[in-house]
Every structure is written in C-alpha cells, then in structure tokens.
Amino acid sequence: MADGQTQKDLRIRSHVYDGMVRAPNRSLMRATGMKDEDFKKPLIGVISAWAENTPCNLHLEELGKLAKKGVTAAGGWPVQFGTITVSDGISMGTPGMRFSLPSRDVIADSIETAMSGHNCDAFVAIGGCDKNMPGSMIAIANTEIPAIFVYGGTISPGKLNGKDIDLVSVFEAVGQWNHKDISADEVRAIECNACPGPGGCGGMYTANTMASAIEAMGMSLPGSASHPAVFDVKKRDVEEAGKAVMNLLEKGIYPKDIMTRKAFENALTVVMALGGSTNSVLHLLAIAHAANVDLTIDDFNKFQAKVPHIADLKPSGQYVFQDLYEAGGVEAVMKYLYQNGYLHGDCLTVTGKTVAENLATAPDLTPGQKVIMPLEHPKRKDGPLMILYGNLAPEGAVAKVAGVKARRHVGPAKVFDNEEDAIEAVLADKVVNGDVVVVRYVGPKGGPGMPEMLSLSGMLVGKGQGESVALLTDGRYSGGTHGFVVGHIAPEAQDGGPIAYLHTGDEVIIDQDTKEITMSVSEAELAKRKAATTIPPLYTRGVLGKYAHLVSSSSKGAITDFWKKDER
C-alpha cells in the first residue's frame, strides 16, 4: 500500500451501481428486490448474531427487521446479514468453551468481510452475547464506515420461591448440592426457572458490562444498554438505530470520530462504577487496538484507583440488570457520574451530539432506588477490577474483588494442568480452606482459546469456599464469577510464563492493597524448574490451531492482528 493511502481510500462504496459498467451488479441486486430508484439510496448493512442456540441471541432476527424498518424510513436501502455466535453459558465446562473467545475474532472478521465485500455505506450491528458484542465493535473500528451498535437486551430474572435467580444460581447450586446443602430436586428447580426467555445473562456479567461500556463510549443510543430484551422499548431502540446510522452517514461521522481515548476513559469509568466483568479488560484492549487508541492494561489500575464501585449488582451484589433499568438505567448512572466530574462530556456520540448534550435530557436515578449507592457511601471506595503484578504474573493478571472481604490470601498451591482435574478435586473435597487452586495451560494459546472457569468458581462458591480458597488461572472467568479469583495470568504457561513452573505446595501470595501476586520460589529454583520442564506443543488443527499461532498475550487483549497499524 502506497504511503498515505488508507483502506478507506481503496474502498468503493455502493454508488458504483449507478454506472452502466455496473449493470451486471445491478442485475443481481434487482433479484433481491431493488428497483431503479433504490440504486440511488445508500446501501446499509444490518448485521446480527441471531441464533437459536442461546436466549441471548434468540430474538435478534426480529430486531434486525426493525432496524431495517428504521433504515428504510430514513431513506436507505437495508440489507440484513448474519454472523455466528458461541454461547459461553452453554459451552461452559465443555470442550466447546475453547471456541468462545476465538469466536470474537471470527465474528469481527466476518462482519468486516461482509460489509466491505458488499460495499456497504454504513451498518447497524446487533449483538446479545459476550463475544458478538466486542466482535461487532472490533469490526466497526476496522471497517471505517459509519456504524452503530445495538444491544439485544438483558434477560428478565428467573423467579423461584419469591427470589430472583439467574444462570449463575445454577452453577452455584451444583456446588451446594455437592456440599449436601440442597437436594438434586432443588437443583433441578433452580435449573428450570433461572432463564425465563430471551436476553443476555441478567447480572453485571460480560454482556451487560459490554453493553454499558459501549453506551458510555458513545457507540450506542443513550439508554439502550439497560433496556430489557422483552420490553417494547428494546424494539424502539433498534428501529431508532436504523434512523440514527443514516444521520451519521449524512453528517459524515465515522467510528474514529467517536471512539477516542476520552471515550474509552468514559467506558472504563462506567465499568468500574458498575462493577463490570473481568472480560471487559480483554475486550476494551482489543477494541482500542482496532480503533488505533492507545490503551494499556495499566490504564485499568489508574481508573480502579479513582472510580468508586457504586452498583449493588450481581454476581457480588443483590440486584439484576433489569433492576438497574428500573432505577434509571446506565444513562442515569452516567448522568450522576458526569455531574460529579467522572466523565468527559465533550465526547461525540452516535446521536451526533456530545455526551453532555445527551445527558442534559437524560433521566435522573429513580428516587428511593437501592441499586446505585451514593458516591459518598459507595459499595467500595475504589474500583473492583484491578491488575496484579509479581513474579507469578510479570505481564499482569486480572482480579475482580467486588464483595471480597479478604484483603490478602497466603496459601499453598494446588496445581492442575486442566479444569477437569481441578473440578474433580473440588467435588472430591480434596481442596481445603486456605488452598490456592491453580489451573494452567488454559490461556489464549494453551487452551487454546482461554476458556472460562465459571463451573469451577461457581462450585467453590456453592460449597462455601468462595473466599477461603483462592482460584488462579492463565485462562479467564465468566462475568458471573465472584470470590477470590485471579485470571489472565501473563505470560501464560504455554508461553513459558512463571505459572508453568509453579509446583503443588509452593506458597502463593495475593494482596489487594499492594496489587501483588507472587510465589515464594527463588530465582535459582525457578531456573532449575524451567530447565526441567517441557512446554507442550501448540495446537495445530482448524480454527483453534490458527488462533493459537496468531493470538497475543491476554495482557494485550488476546488480539490476533498484533502488528503495527502502519505496517498493514
């Protein structure tokens, strides 16, 4: 590519269908329903991760039709596309979980390919699950045409014996059953009532975390992040998004104009205030990389130190995301934070207005609500997501300490090279209070695919060991995980990181106050162990083989295009 030439310079947009030389292209388009007057309209992609495999995405096909309606009303020609999705909740604890994080990049690449391959002028992306949301945002950054994201919405809470329950309740119920606290029939009752219909998992888990971050970033319509999946207001969201993307196209507003460093700082602030998922670290780093924004893992600690945790949301709190909607929603939380100096108000958004202009007409938090605590009396005075460093994680590790009372844990390691062996040990009561359970060779390369450990962490919580046993991994956790857990340990074992040389019985120290994660093993002893350890070969087959050979460290966002942008 010549100096000064960009992808955007080389891209041919949909107006090419006007010329006679494009008659063959028009002939094919006529077969899809286009008429002479339609060739003068902008071609707008509407892409969703509709699938019947999970409630998160079950309803997205119908939402796509509503987005098309909005595009048509605003004078565009909408074309609906699909992309794949992998359900974290359904693949959890199975070999399929290895495909979850790689699906983020497959989704991003497929959207970029479809939008660019069909010369779309702009597009609306609709997602409802953990990986199709950041996948959509990476594609939006890479495609470089006007675009807007719409979240499919949170699931409503399940009800059992007058209490709200959700998917995480089921994982924890298995641990309670193993501990003989509840019967198999009670587990079944929880299983049958936890997920009542469409929508993303109901607490401040990964889907709702990313929806909140994307709204805070200005890439989705104000208020839309917290609108539940089955409410009529969600239908309005997607139709209005179809109109809004036409406005972006008319005004020449591109993702790069919205996705700035300040916009990512707003996203980090909202994630910390709401107590978001550890997965947000991976995803925000990856989206920033695609958007050419300088964001590093250390930025999370900067915002952790200054943003209080004010949301009493599951998994560590009492309330579900629908309760936040009823308390005023993400928009009201943003207004509260902005009024108190925590957000940049001058950032442009997909409305064509700034954050401050949007929030001027936003609702206040509902009087008497209990979901969001006052800034002067927060759930925690600083943020719940922190980056730990030490000789066990020289490149960093991610801890979510929301609701964790213990400030420091020192205990002997019990090391496992896969999740299955660790689960078996927990169920067999071979893990005792004070232990540090370590699961390694499950990082981005080692998994491959960096599987989540919700099954394992949920069992520990269910058995009453959520804080008395620490859980460490070079893999990752679900947004529904809570307890004394540390993930994303980097470098991972597959890359020869220090976690590969940790032995059962070694003392491990985890400290919130010093942000420390260390093992009491001398450098000399580590050198001996390194010389005696054989790292397994990388996986080589299919999608996971490609991923294992391309993916970067989790400390860089586990991205698969890790080269300088100016070298493309």
N, C-alpha and C positions, 0 to 999 in steps of 0.2 A: 504494500500500500504506500503510495507516494506521501512525502512529507506534507503535513497539514490536511491530509484527506481523512475523513471520518467515515464510519459506517453510514451515517445519515446522508452524506454526500453521494454515496453509491446506491442508495435505496431508491427504487422507482415506486411512486405511490399510485393510488388507484385511478388517478385521472388519465393514465395511459390508455384506458379503454375508450377514450374519445376519438383517437386517431384511426384512420382506415387500416393502418398496418396491424391494428389490434382486432380486426374483425374476427379472427378465429377465437380469440379470448372472449369476445362479446358473445359469440355463438354459444359457447359453453355456459356463460353466465345467464343467457336467455333461458336455458333449460332449467335454471334454478328459480325462475320467476321474474327476472329483471326485464323491464321494458325500456324503450328509448329514453324516457325522461329519467329513469333510475340511474343511468350511466353518468348523469351529471351530479349525482349525490356522493358524498363521502362514503367510503366503504368502512364500516365499523365492525370490528370483531367483538363477539360476545362469547367469552370462553368460561366454562365452568368445569368443576371436578365432580360432576354428577356421577353417582354410582349407587348401586343397590346393596353394597356390601356393608354399609355402616349408616347409622342415623345422622351422622354429621353431614353427609352429602346426599342423603336420600331425596331431599326436596329441591335440590339445586337446578334440576332441569326446568321445573316450573318457574323458578326465579329467573332463569335465563330468558324465558319467553317474555317475562315482564320487563326485563332490561331491554329486549328488542323493541317492545312497545314504546318505551321511552325514547329510544334512538329514532324510531320512525316518526314519532310526534315532533321531534326536534329537527327533522329534515334529512336524516341519514339513512343509509341502506345497511341494516344489520345482518350479520351472518354469524350463526351460532356454531361454535366448535366445542369439542370436549377434550379433556385430558385425564390421565389416570390418577388414582389416589390409593394410598395404602392406609388402612385404619390401624393406628397404634394400639387402640384398646383391644381389637380383635386379634392382632398379631402378637400381642404381649405374651411373653413367656413361651413363645414358639419359635422355630427357625425363621418364620416369616418376619419377625421383628428386625432381622438384619437388613431387610429391604426398606424399612421405614425412612431412615434419614437419606439413603441414596435416592429415594423417590422424590425428594425435594428438588434435586438437580435434574432428574428426568422430567419432572413437571415444568421446571423453568425452561429447559431446553426445548420441550415440545411446544410450549406457548410461543417462545421466541421464533421457533421454526414455522409454526402455523401463521402467526401474524406477519412475519416478514416474507414468507413464501407466497402469501396471497396478497401482498402489497396493501395491507390494511392501513387506513389513515389514522386510526385510533382504536382503542379497545377498552371493554369493560371486563374485568376478571372477577369471577365469583368463586369463593372458596369457603369451606366449612370445617376443615380438619387441620391437624397440627402441621403437616408438611405442604399441603397445597396452598396454604396462605403465604408462608415465606417464599415458596416456589413461584407463586404469582408475582410477588414483589421483586424477586431477582429478575424475572422476565421483563417486568415493567421497566426496571433500570437498564437492562441490556437492550431492549427493543427500541428505546429512544423515540417513541411516538406518544402523543397524549394518551393518558390511560388513567383509570380509576379502579380501585378495589372495593368490592362489596363482600362483607362477611355474611354467611348464611344464617348466623344467629346461634345463640346458646340454647341448649335443650332445657325444657322445664324440669324442675326437680321431681324425682320419684317420691312417692308417699308410702310410708309403712308405719302403722301404729301411731299416726299423728305426727310423724317426724319426716323431715326432708332427707332423702338419701340419693346417692348417685353412684356412678360406676366404681369409684374408689371404695365406697362402702362394701362392695362385693369382694374386692381384693383383700380388704382388711377382715372381712367375715371369714375368709379361709383361714387366716391366722387365728382368729378367735375359736373357730371350730377345732383346729389342731391343738389349741390350748385347753380344749374341753370347756370353753365358756359358753358356747352355743351349740345347738344340735344341727345335724345335716338338714333337717326340715326348715330350720330358721335361716340357714344359708340360702336354701332354695327360695324362700320367701323374699329375701333381700334381692337375690338374682332376678326374680320375676317382676319386681316392682321398681328397680333402680332407674331404668331408662324407658320413660313412657312414650317417646316419639322422636321426631326429627330434631336435630340440633347438635352443636358441639358440646363436649363434656362440661358439666354445669358449674364447676367451681372456678377459681382463678388458676385454671390449668393452662396448657400451652395454647389451645385455640383461642380462648378468651383473652389470654395475655397478648397474643399477637394481634388480635382484633383491636385491643386497646392501644397497643403501640402504633399500629398503622393509622388509627384515627388521630392519635397525638402527633404523628408525623405529618399529618395533613393530606394523606393519600386516600382517605375515605370520607364520606359525607359526615358532617357533625351529628353526633348522637347515634349513628348507625351501629357502632361496635356493640352496644349493650342491648339492642332491640332483640328480643327472643325470636327464635326461628318460627314459631307457630302464631305469632301475633300479626295482625294486619299491618302494623307499622313496618314490618320487615318487607312486605310486598311493596310498600311505598318507597322504601329505601332503594330497591333495585330499579324500579321504574324511573325514579329521580336521578339515579346514577346514569342511566341511558341518556337522559337530557343533559346532565352535567358534563359528560365526556364530549358532547357536541359543543358545549360552551368553551371547554378547554381547547378544542381544535380551532374554533373560530378566533379565540384570543391568542392562539399560539403559545399556550402554556404547556411546557414539557415536564416530565418527571424530574429532570435535573434542576428545574426551577423551584421545585417543592422539596425534593429530598436533599437538603443541605445539611451541613454539620449541625446547625442550630436545630433543625427538625429532628435529627437523631438524638440530640440532647433532650428535647421535649419527650421523645419516646422513652429514653432511659429514665427520665424523671417520673413519668406515669407508671412505668413498670415497677420501679422501686416503691412508689407510694401505694400501689395496689397489691404488692407482694407477689409479683409475677413468677412465671416458671423459669427454671434454670435453662431450659431450651432457648429462651429469649437471647441468651448470650451468643449461642451458635448462630441463631438466625439474624440477629441485628448486625453481627460482624459480617455475615455473608451478604446481606442486602447492602450494607455500606460499601463493601468491596465492589459489588456490581455497580454501585452508583458513584464510584470514584470519590468516596468520602473517607477522610482519614479518621477511622475509629479503631481503637485497640481494646484489648481485654482489660487493660489498666484503667480505661475510662469508667468501667463499671464500679471500680473501687472509689473513684472520685465522686461519683454520684451516690454511691452507697453511704459515704461519709456525711453527705449533706441533705439527703432527702429522707424524711421520716416515713415509716410504714404506718399508714392510717386506715387501711381497709381490713375489716374483720371477716375475711372471705376464706372459704375452704381452699386448700386442704387443712391449713393450720387453724382457721377460724370457724365461725359458726354459720356463715351465710353463703348462699349460692349466687351466681351471677345475675339471675333473674331478680333477686333481692336488690342488687345494685341498680338495675334498671328502675325498679320501683322507688329507689331512693334518689333518683335523678339521673343516674347513668354516668358513663365515662365523661360525657360533655360537662355535667355539673361538677364532677371532680376536677376536671381541667380548669373550669372557671374558678373554683376555690383555690387551686394551686396558683393560677395566674394572678389572682387578686392578692396573693401573699408573696409574689415575687419569685415563684419557682419555674415559670415557663417563659419562653421567648414569644412575645406577642406579635412580632413583625414577620413571622414566617408565612409564606404564601401557602395556600391550601387548594384543594381541588374545587372549591367553590369559586375560585378566582379572587377570593378575599383573604385577608390575613387571619391568623389565629385570633388576634384581638378583636377584629371585626366580627368574626363568627361568635365569639364568646360574649359579645355585647348583648346579644339577644338570646343567649343560652339560659336554660333554667338554673335556678339555684338548687342546692341539695334540699330535699324534701324536709320540711320542719318535723322534728321528732324522730327522724330516721336514725338507725343504730349501726348501719353497715360501715359508714365512714366516720372515723373518730376525729375530734378536733386536733389541729396541728399542735396545739399547746399540750394536749394529752394524748399522744399517739400510742398505737399498739407497741411501737418500738421507736426510739428516738432517731435511729438511723435505718438505712435500707436493709432488707432481709437477704439480698443476693450479694455475696462477696467472693472475691478472688483470693485464694490462699496460695502461699509460696513456701518453698522449703526444699530440703534435699530429696523429698519424695515427689515433688512436682516443681522442677526448676522453671518450667514454662507456665505454671499456674494450674489451679484446679478451681472448680466452682462449687460453692456451698450455698444452700438455702437454709437460713437459720430462723425463719419465721416460726414463732411459737416454741423454739427450742430454749429451754431454761438453762441447760448446762453451758457454761462458757468455755469449758476445756475438757477434753477427754484424753486420758492416757491409758493405754491398754495393750495387751498382746495381740498381734496379728494372727488371723486365721485365713490363710491364703488359698484361693481357688482359681483355677485357670478357665473356668466357665461358670455360668449362672446356675446350670442344672445341679452341679455338685454342691454349690452353696445352698440352694433351696433344700436339697436332700438333708444337709447338715442341720439346717434350721428346723425342719419338720421332725428330725430325729432327736431334737433337744441337745445337739452337740455344740450349739452356740450358747454361751452363758453370758450373764451380765458382766460388763466390763470389756468384752471382746471387741476387736476391730476386724470385722469381716471385710476381706479384700477380694474383689472379683477383677481379674485382669485378662489381657488378650481379647478384650471386647471393645477396643477403641475403634476409630474410623477405619483404620487399616486392619487391625487384628480381628475384628468381629467376623468378617468385615461388615461395616455398616453401623457401628456404635449403637447396639441395641439398648433399650431402656430396661430398667430394673424395678418396675412398679410391682411385679409379682413378689419379688424378694423383699422390698421395703415394706409393702403392704402387709406381708406375713409377719414381719418383725413388729410392726405397729399393732397388729391384731393380737399378737402374743404378749403385748405389754412391754416390748423391748425397744420401742422406737427411740428412746433417749439413752437407755442403759447400754445399748450396743451401737457402735458406730459402723457405718457402711461406706466403704470406699471403692471406687472403680475408675478405670480409664474409659469406661462406657458412659452412659448417661442415665438420667432419671425422667420419669413422666412428670408433667406439671402437677400431677396428683400426688406425688411423693412428698412426705414430710417425715420429720425425725432427724436424727444426727447423721446426715448423709453428705458425702462429698463425691462429686463426679468430675468428668472431663480431665482427669489427671494427665498432664502432659509434661514431657513426651510420653506417649503410650508405651506399653510393654512391647508391642510389635516393632516399634522404632528403637528398641533398646533403652527406653527410659528407665529410671531407677526402680520403678514399680516392678520391673521384670526380675529384679534381684532381691526383692523382699522375701523373707522366709517366715513361715509359721513360727510364732513365738517371739519374733522381733517386737520391741516396744515401738508403738506409734503414738505421736503427739499431735492433736488437733486443737487449735486455740483460736477462738473468735476474736479475742482482743488484740492479739499480735498478728492475726491472719496467717497463722503458721500451720504447715503440715509437714512433719518431719518423722524420720525413723532413726532410732538410736543405733545406727550401724556406722562404723568408722569408714573413712575413705579407703583405707587399706583393705578392709574386709570386703567392701563393695567391689574393689578391683579384682580380688580373688574370685568372687562370685561371678563377676562379668566374664572372666576368662573361662569359667567352668560351665557357663550357660549357653545353650544353643537356642537361638530365636527361631521359631517355626517359619517355614517359607510363606510368602504371601499367597493368598488365594488367587487362582488363575482362571476360573471359569465364568463366562457370562457377564451379566451386569455387575455382580459383586466383584468379579476379577478386575474389570475395568475400574471400578470405584476404588478398590484397594490400591491400585497402581497410580491413580490420579489424585486422591484426596490428600488435603493438607492436614496439619495438626488441628485438633479441636481448639487450640488457643488462637488459631487464625480463622475460626468459623467453620472448619471442615469443608472448605471450598474445593472445587475440582478444576478451577481455572487459575491456579496460583502462579501467575506470571505478571510482569508489569504491564499496565494498560497500554503504555506507549510502545510495547513490543508486539502488539497484535498485528 
